[in-house]
Amino acid sequence: MNQEIELFNKLVTSLLRDDKEQPVVKPIPPEQLFQTLDLDLEDDAISEAQFEEILTTLVSKTPKTGNIKFFNQLFGGRQPKAILGDLLAVILNNSMYTYKVAGPQVGVEKAVLRKVAQMIGYPETADGTFPTGGSLSNFMALVMARDRVGREVKEEGVRQELIAYTSEDSHYSNFKNASFAGIGRNNVRTIRTDDHGRMHAPELRAAILEDLKNGKTPCFINATAGTTVMGAFDPIHELADVAEEFGLWLHVDGAYCGAVIFSDKYKHYVEGLERSDSFSFNAHKMLGTPLTCSVVLVKDREHLVHSFSNEADYLYQTADDEFNLGKTSLQCGRRNEALKLWSLWKSVGTSGLAKIVDKLFELAEVARKYVADHPDYTLYTYRDSLSICFNYKGIDPRVLCTNLYTEGELMVGYGSFREDEFVRLVAVNAINTKEDILNFFTTLENFVDAHDLVESELVNTKG
């Protein structure tokens, strides 16, 4: 391994240097990818020198999602202690299904889950797991809700017309998950949101009453802590009142902004979280751990066991089931995702995680204020959202974002809310500074000026 570690260090050193010199990579057009890079696999081995050259080129041409000019998705940046934990997980190569093969790494995962449960006010019966992403976290919550309605579903299949509820601005995984769970996409009700993108609780209650009147079986409410576009927080207390009135499972999808639980200043956005049945957040978003690092918690461990346990004598051969994590996870073989979060958390403490969260809101406010104070910009988002949505000089946001990307200037995406479409800058990179945020706008403005871009002269990429 010494030779490979030496090469790895060389590649990483080069990558970090390139981050400063060329933070945004000019993309290779998809139709030219296999002609530009040596990616095809062959029968014969290649030399170490060829291997190094190919890897060096591959790394240099890959989008740099960890640097200060990446604002395109809901993740970004690099937390060194988290990266160390992830690298150790790769070298250790434990699978997290049994204590026999994971040993103390089981304790690492359980320590994280236990602490999060305490922080959000869940009882000692709580437990959780690390799925591979926020979509699977939501799926696990839906399956547990389905199985609580009918204990026989696990063995007999879905026999009732079950209904799930989510906001019109929630994550698209809710519809995929309904299909996977046997509920059906058409049995997901999308509830209207207010002008900030928050679910309207009275309309939710009305939709449930209508379904009950029509002989259907409501089972699941999905609340969102940080909607994908606007970064809005659904009113958990109001939704919990509805869930308790009708005996429905309440899940809080905090994939984007659920990490506000670590901040005394911002955790009020998820006030009422202790009343939910399950909660999830992605540490690879606000906390900046490497992808993926998703956590799902359930108030009562029994639901995890009922929905996801299955006997396997060839696998579970030592320790009790509490330490055999495969009994409460969706996957069988599962890499150690907890170590990266544990390493970060252990090194900086809960107070250090709070500083990361607080800094993101400070950076977002820098961006929001800049947009609000300049007449060439139109602002669409509100105070204390990590998503800064705006338009500049009336330029089509799809065209502007595409041109910035293809010219290797900035990576930022666009989104829409109601009838408005806009550029969406996300403040989830805690290694950014105030100057980096202001430089984003300077780069955008200089690019528009240098290319003499006006709406009528841009190539419209809509079709």
C-alpha positions in Angstrom: 0.0 0.0 0.0 2.9 2.4 0.5 3.2 3.1 -3.2 -0.5 3.8 -3.5 -0.5 6.0 -0.5 2.3 8.0 -1.9 0.4 8.4 -5.2 -2.7 9.4 -3.3 -0.9 12.1 -1.5 0.6 13.4 -4.7 -2.8 13.5 -6.4 -4.4 15.3 -3.4 -1.6 17.8 -3.3 -2.1 18.6 -6.9 -5.9 18.8 -6.5 -5.6 21.3 -3.6 -3.1 23.4 -5.6 -5.5 23.4 -8.6 -8.3 24.4 -6.3 -6.6 27.8 -5.9 -5.3 28.2 -9.4 -8.4 26.9 -11.3 -11.3 26.5 -8.9 -13.9 25.8 -11.6 -13.1 23.1 -14.2 -14.3 23.9 -17.8 -16.5 20.9 -18.4 -15.9 18.2 -21.1 -19.0 18.0 -23.3 -20.6 14.6 -22.7 -20.3 13.6 -26.4 -16.5 14.2 -26.2 -15.9 12.5 -22.9 -14.5 9.1 -24.1 -12.5 10.8 -26.8 -10.9 13.2 -24.3 -10.1 10.9 -21.4 -8.7 7.3 -21.4 -11.5 5.6 -19.6 -12.0 2.4 -21.5 -11.0 -0.9 -19.8 -8.5 -3.2 -21.6 -7.3 -6.8 -21.3 -3.7 -6.0 -20.5 -2.1 -4.2 -17.6 -0.6 -0.7 -18.0 2.6 0.7 -16.5 2.6 2.6 -13.2 3.6 5.7 -15.0 0.6 5.4 -17.4 -1.7 4.7 -14.5 -0.5 7.8 -12.6 -0.9 10.0 -15.8 -4.4 8.8 -16.4 -5.5 9.3 -12.8 -3.9 12.7 -12.7 -5.8 13.8 -15.8 -9.0 12.3 -14.5 -8.8 14.1 -11.2 -7.9 17.4 -12.8 -10.9 17.2 -15.2 -13.5 16.3 -12.5 -15.7 19.1 -11.1 -14.2 20.5 -7.9 -17.2 20.4 -5.6 -15.2 21.1 -2.4 -13.8 24.5 -3.2 -15.0 28.1 -2.6 -16.6 28.6 -6.0 -19.0 25.6 -5.9 -22.5 26.7 -5.1 -24.5 24.3 -7.3 -25.9 21.7 -4.9 -26.7 21.4 -1.3 -23.2 20.2 -0.3 -19.8 21.6 -0.5 -16.5 22.3 1.3 -14.1 20.0 3.1 -13.9 19.4 6.9 -10.5 17.9 7.4 -11.3 15.8 10.5 -14.4 14.4 8.7 -12.2 13.5 5.7 -9.7 11.8 8.0 -12.6 9.7 9.4 -13.8 8.7 6.0 -10.3 7.7 4.8 -9.9 5.5 7.9 -13.2 3.9 7.1 -12.0 3.1 3.7 -8.8 1.5 5.0 -10.5 -0.4 7.7 -13.2 -1.5 5.3 -15.6 -2.8 8.0 -19.2 -3.6 7.0 -21.6 -2.3 9.6 -24.1 -5.2 9.8 -22.6 -7.2 12.7 -20.5 -6.5 15.8 -18.3 -9.4 14.8 -16.9 -7.6 11.7 -17.3 -4.0 12.9 -16.4 -4.2 16.5 -15.9 -0.7 18.1 -17.2 0.9 15.0 -20.6 -0.2 16.1 -20.1 1.9 19.2 -19.1 4.9 17.0 -22.4 4.7 15.2 -24.5 4.1 18.3 -22.8 7.0 20.1 -23.7 9.4 17.3 -27.3 8.1 17.1 -27.7 8.2 20.9 -26.5 11.8 21.2 -28.7 13.0 18.3 -31.7 11.4 19.9 -31.0 13.1 23.2 -30.5 16.5 21.5 -33.9 16.4 19.7 -35.8 15.2 22.8 -36.5 11.5 21.8 -36.9 9.0 24.6 -34.5 6.2 25.5 -36.5 3.9 23.2 -35.1 5.8 20.2 -32.7 4.3 17.7 -31.6 4.9 14.1 -29.2 4.1 11.3 -27.1 5.6 8.5 -28.9 5.1 5.1 -27.2 6.0 1.9 -28.8 9.4 1.4 -31.8 11.5 2.3 -34.0 9.7 -0.1 -33.5 6.4 1.6 -34.0 8.0 5.0 -37.4 9.2 3.8 -38.1 5.8 2.4 -37.4 4.0 5.7 -39.7 6.4 7.5 -42.5 5.7 5.0 -42.1 2.0 5.3 -42.3 2.2 9.1 -45.4 4.3 8.8 -46.9 1.8 6.4 -46.2 -1.1 8.7 -47.6 0.6 11.8 -50.9 0.9 10.1 -51.0 -2.8 9.3 -48.7 -5.1 11.1 -49.5 -7.8 8.6 -48.2 -5.7 5.6 -44.7 -6.9 6.1 -45.8 -10.5 5.4 -49.0 -10.1 3.3 -48.4 -6.9 1.3 -50.4 -3.7 1.1 -54.2 -4.5 1.1 -55.5 -1.0 1.9 -55.4 2.2 -0.1 -52.8 4.0 2.0 -52.3 7.8 1.6 -49.2 9.9 2.3 -49.0 13.7 2.6 -46.2 16.1 1.9 -45.9 19.7 0.8 -45.9 20.9 -2.8 -42.3 22.1 -2.2 -40.9 18.9 -0.6 -38.3 16.6 -2.0 -39.1 14.5 -5.1 -38.1 11.3 -3.3 -41.5 11.2 -1.6 -43.1 10.1 -4.9 -40.5 7.6 -5.8 -40.7 6.1 -2.3 -44.5 5.8 -2.4 -44.0 3.7 -5.6 -41.3 1.5 -3.9 -43.4 1.0 -0.8 -46.5 -0.2 -2.7 -48.5 2.9 -1.8 -48.4 4.4 -5.3 -47.4 7.8 -6.6 -51.0 8.8 -7.1 -51.7 8.3 -3.4 -49.3 11.1 -2.4 -51.2 14.3 -1.6 -49.3 17.5 -2.1 -50.3 20.2 0.3 -50.2 23.9 -0.5 -47.5 26.0 1.0 -47.4 29.7 2.0 -45.4 32.4 0.4 -42.3 31.2 2.2 -42.7 27.6 1.1 -44.1 26.2 4.4 -46.8 23.6 4.5 -50.3 24.9 5.3 -51.5 22.8 8.2 -55.3 23.5 7.9 -55.2 22.4 4.3 -53.4 19.2 5.4 -56.2 18.5 7.9 -58.8 19.1 5.2 -57.1 16.7 2.8 -57.0 14.0 5.5 -60.7 14.4 6.3 -61.5 14.1 2.6 -59.6 10.9 2.2 -61.2 9.4 5.3 -64.6 10.3 3.9 -63.8 8.5 0.8 -62.7 5.3 2.6 -59.0 5.7 2.2 -56.4 5.1 4.9 -54.0 8.1 5.7 -50.7 6.9 7.2 -47.9 9.3 6.7 -47.1 13.0 6.9 -43.7 14.2 5.6 -42.6 17.6 7.0 -39.6 19.4 5.6 -36.8 21.2 7.5 -35.2 23.1 4.7 -37.1 22.7 1.4 -34.8 22.1 -1.6 -35.3 25.4 -3.4 -36.4 28.0 -0.8 -34.9 26.4 2.3 -38.2 26.7 4.2 -39.1 25.0 7.5 -42.5 23.5 7.8 -44.3 24.3 11.1 -43.7 21.1 13.1 -46.0 21.8 16.0 -48.9 22.5 13.8 -48.3 19.4 11.7 -47.8 17.3 14.9 -51.2 18.5 16.1 -52.8 17.1 12.9 -50.7 13.9 13.1 -51.8 13.2 16.7 -55.4 14.0 15.9 -55.6 11.3 13.3 -52.9 8.9 14.5 -50.6 9.4 11.5 -46.8 9.0 11.4 -45.0 12.3 11.3 -41.5 12.3 9.7 -39.3 15.4 9.5 -37.1 15.4 6.5 -34.2 17.6 7.5 -31.8 16.4 4.8 -30.9 20.0 3.9 -31.2 22.0 7.1 -31.9 19.5 9.9 -28.4 20.2 11.3 -29.8 23.3 12.9 -30.3 21.0 15.9 -26.7 21.7 16.7 -27.1 25.5 17.0 -28.7 27.2 20.0 -29.3 30.2 17.7 -31.2 28.4 14.9 -32.7 25.2 16.4 -36.0 27.0 17.0 -36.7 26.4 13.3 -37.4 22.8 14.2 -39.3 23.5 17.4 -41.6 20.6 18.1 -39.2 18.0 16.6 -39.6 15.9 19.8 -43.2 15.3 18.7 -42.3 13.6 15.4 -42.0 9.8 15.0 -38.8 10.0 12.9 -36.3 12.6 11.8 -33.4 12.6 9.3 -30.6 14.9 8.3 -27.6 14.8 6.0 -24.3 15.7 7.7 -22.7 15.9 4.2 -24.8 19.1 3.6 -24.7 21.7 6.4 -21.9 20.0 8.4 -19.6 19.4 5.4 -18.7 15.8 5.9 -17.8 13.8 2.7 -20.7 12.2 0.8 -22.7 10.4 1.9 -23.5 10.8 5.6 -27.2 10.5 6.2 -28.8 9.9 9.6 -32.4 8.7 10.3 -33.7 8.5 13.9 -36.9 6.9 15.0 -38.6 7.5 18.4 -39.3 3.9 19.0 -36.7 1.3 18.0 -39.3 -1.4 17.7 -40.5 0.1 14.4 -37.0 -0.3 12.9 -36.9 -3.9 14.1 -40.3 -4.7 12.8 -39.9 -3.3 9.4 -36.3 -4.1 8.6 -35.1 -7.1 10.7 -34.7 -10.5 9.1 -33.1 -13.6 10.5 -29.9 -14.8 8.9 -28.0 -17.5 10.8 -25.0 -17.3 8.5 -24.6 -13.7 9.4 -25.7 -12.9 13.0 -23.5 -15.3 15.0 -22.2 -13.2 17.9 -23.4 -10.5 20.3 -27.0 -9.5 20.9 -29.2 -7.9 18.4 -28.6 -4.4 19.8 -25.1 -4.5 18.5 -25.9 -6.3 15.2 -26.8 -3.2 13.2 -28.0 -5.1 10.2 -31.2 -5.9 12.1 -32.2 -2.2 12.0 -31.0 -1.1 8.6 -32.3 -1.3 5.0 -29.0 -2.6 3.6 -27.1 -5.7 4.5 -23.5 -4.9 3.5 -23.0 -1.3 4.5 -19.9 0.9 4.7 -19.0 2.8 7.8 -20.6 6.3 7.3 -20.7 7.2 11.0 -16.9 7.4 11.5 -16.6 10.6 9.4 -19.3 12.4 11.5 -18.0 11.0 14.7 -14.4 12.1 13.9 -15.6 15.7 13.2 -17.9 15.8 16.2 -15.3 14.3 18.6 -12.6 16.7 17.5 -14.6 20.0 17.6 -17.4 19.1 20.0 -21.0 20.1 19.8 -20.0 23.7 20.1 -17.8 23.3 17.1 -20.7 21.9 15.0 -22.8 24.9 16.2 -20.1 27.3 14.9 -20.3 25.6 11.5 -24.1 25.9 11.3 -24.0 29.5 12.6 -21.4 30.5 10.0 -23.5 29.2 7.2 -26.4 31.5 8.2 -23.9 34.4 8.5 -22.7 33.7 4.9 -26.2 33.4 3.6 -27.1 36.8 5.2 -24.0 38.4 3.5 -25.4 37.1 0.1 -29.0 38.1 0.9 -28.0 41.6 2.0 -25.8 42.1 -1.1 -28.7 41.2 -3.4 -31.2 43.2 -1.5 -29.1 46.3 -1.6 -28.3 46.3 -5.3 -30.9 47.6 -7.9 -29.7 45.2 -10.6 -30.8 42.2 -8.6 -34.2 40.8 -7.7 -34.4 38.9 -4.4 -36.9 36.0 -4.0 -35.9 34.5 -0.6 -36.3 35.8 2.9 -34.0 36.3 5.9 -32.4 33.2 7.6 -32.7 30.9 4.5 -29.5 29.2 3.3 -30.8 29.4 -0.3 -30.3 32.8 -1.8 -32.6 33.0 -4.8 -32.2 36.0 -7.2 -32.1 37.3 -10.7 -29.6 39.7 -12.2 -30.5 42.3 -14.8 -33.5 40.2 -16.0 -31.2 37.6 -17.6 -32.7 34.1 -18.0 -31.3 32.2 -15.0 -31.0 29.0 -17.0 -28.9 30.7 -19.6 -26.8 32.6 -17.1 -26.0 29.5 -15.0 -25.2 27.4 -18.1 -22.8 30.0 -19.5 -21.0 30.4 -16.2 -20.6 26.7 -16.0 -19.5 26.0 -19.6 -16.9 28.9 -19.4 -15.5 27.6 -16.1 -16.3 30.7 -14.0 -18.8 29.5 -11.4 -20.9 26.5 -10.6 -24.3 27.6 -9.5 -27.8 26.3 -10.3 -31.2 27.7 -10.9 -34.6 26.9 -9.4 -38.2 27.9 -9.4 -40.9 28.8 -6.9 -44.5 29.4 -8.0 -44.2 31.4 -11.3 -40.7 32.7 -10.6 -37.4 31.2 -11.9 -34.1 32.3 -10.5 -30.5 31.7 -9.8 -30.1 29.7 -6.5 -26.9 30.2 -4.5 -26.7 27.8 -1.6 -24.6 28.7 1.5 -23.5 25.3 2.7 -19.8 25.5 2.5 -18.4 26.5 5.9 -14.9 27.0 4.5 -16.1 30.0 2.6 -15.5 33.5 3.9 -17.5 36.7 3.5 -15.0 37.7 0.8 -15.7 34.5 -1.1 -19.4 35.3 -1.1 -18.9 38.8 -2.3 -16.4 37.5 -4.9 -19.2 35.3 -6.3 -21.2 38.3 -7.2 -18.2 40.2 -8.6 -17.4 37.2 -10.8 -20.9 37.0 -12.0 -21.2 40.7 -12.8 -17.8 40.8 -14.5 -18.7 37.8 -16.6 -22.0 39.4 -17.7 -20.2 42.6 -18.6 -17.3 40.9 -20.4 -19.6 38.9 -22.6 -22.0 41.8 -23.1 -24.8 39.5 -22.0 -28.3 40.7 -22.2 -31.4 38.6 -22.2 -32.0 39.0 -26.0 -28.5 38.0 -26.9 -28.1 34.9 -24.8 -28.7 31.5 -26.3 -31.8 30.1 -24.7 -31.2 26.7 -23.3 -34.8 25.9 -22.5 -35.3 24.0 -25.7 
